[in-house]
Amino acid sequence: VATSSAKNAIEVTWSAPADIETPITKYSVELIGASNTVVATMDSVTPSATFENLTSGDRYRARVYVHTAWGRSAVSLQSNQSTVQGVPSAPTSALVRQVANAEPAISVQLGAVSANGCEISSWNATTSWVDSDGTTLTRELSALDQGTGLTFTQLAVGVEHTVSVTATNCWGQGPAATFTITPQALP
């Protein structure tokens, strides 16, 4: 029995027993979570099963029973442990700061983010604010390098700006973390 991880899922595969002469009617697969507890069970007629809608970062093992007309077999050995993958987490502690005074600019640096099993491929920051005439303005910047800072210029002085920061991996874009800053024209 072997497990592999996928986006919000664990895939389980196994080989049919070689010493069985009675036709197999089905397999019962148990997903084993923390403390060796069964968290889900699924029946399959093929030697594979996929448990979906799992939380990224959780770890699981699996075991299988074979059913024939004569009953159920003893349980298999447990599989290897696999960790559920998913989109990146929302960034924490992103650095959002003002970097110029007379013509204020905002620098945004991606903070800590869990890649959830697949390397971060890009990240973006979007800033929005309500201008003096009531219009909502938005600007978006992106980078492929996590170490790159993104800089927004031509901002409204003395107006609160909302900065939304997200990361993307092979499974897609993760949730946004939101930060606020009010650029000031300082002497």
C-alpha positions, 0 to 999 in steps of 0.5 A, spaced: 500 500 500 502 506 498 500 513 498 501 520 494 499 527 496 495 531 491 491 538 491 487 537 498 487 529 497 491 523 498 491 518 493 492 510 495 494 505 491 496 497 492 497 491 489 492 485 489 494 479 493 497 474 489 495 468 493 488 469 492 483 464 488 476 467 490 474 473 485 475 479 489 469 483 490 471 490 493 477 493 497 476 497 503 481 503 504 482 506 511 485 513 511 489 513 518 490 520 521 493 523 527 494 518 533 493 512 528 485 513 528 481 512 522 478 518 519 475 516 513 473 509 509 472 508 502 470 502 498 473 501 491 473 495 486 480 497 483 486 497 486 486 505 487 482 510 491 483 518 492 480 521 499 479 528 497 477 535 500 482 534 505 486 540 509 493 541 506 498 540 511 495 534 514 498 527 514 495 521 513 497 513 512 492 508 509 491 500 509 486 496 505 482 490 506 480 485 501 473 482 500 471 476 497 465 471 497 468 468 503 469 475 507 474 480 509 481 479 509 486 481 515 488 488 514 494 490 510 500 493 513 500 501 513 502 505 507 508 510 507 505 517 510 504 523 505 502 530 507 496 533 503 498 539 498 494 545 497 495 552 495 500 556 499 497 559 505 496 567 506 503 570 507 504 572 515 508 578 517 509 581 510 513 587 510 509 593 508 513 600 509 513 607 506 520 608 502 520 615 500 517 622 503 516 627 499 513 623 493 511 617 498 512 610 495 510 603 498 515 597 498 512 590 499 516 584 501 513 577 501 512 575 508 512 568 511 508 563 507 507 555 507 508 553 500 504 546 502 508 541 498 509 545 492 514 551 491 512 558 490 512 560 483 510 567 484 507 572 488 503 579 487 501 585 491 495 589 490 494 596 493 487 600 493 485 606 495 479 611 495 481 618 491 479 625 493 473 624 488 471 618 491 474 613 485 477 607 488 484 606 484 487 599 484 494 597 482 497 590 482 505 588 481 507 581 481 514 578 482 517 571 480 522 572 486 520 571 493 526 576 495 524 581 490 520 587 493 515 590 490 514 598 490 508 602 488 509 609 487 504 615 485 500 614 491 495 618 495 498 622 500 494 622 507 489 616 505 489 609 507 491 604 502 489 597 503 495 592 500 493 585 499 499 580 498 498 573 495 503 567 493 502 562 488 504 555 487 503 549 482 496 548 485 494 555 484 493 562 488 493 562 495 488 566 500 490 574 501 493 577 507 491 584 507 495 590 510 494 597 511 498 603 510 497 611 510 503 614 506 505 621 509 509 627 506 514 628 511 519 633 511 
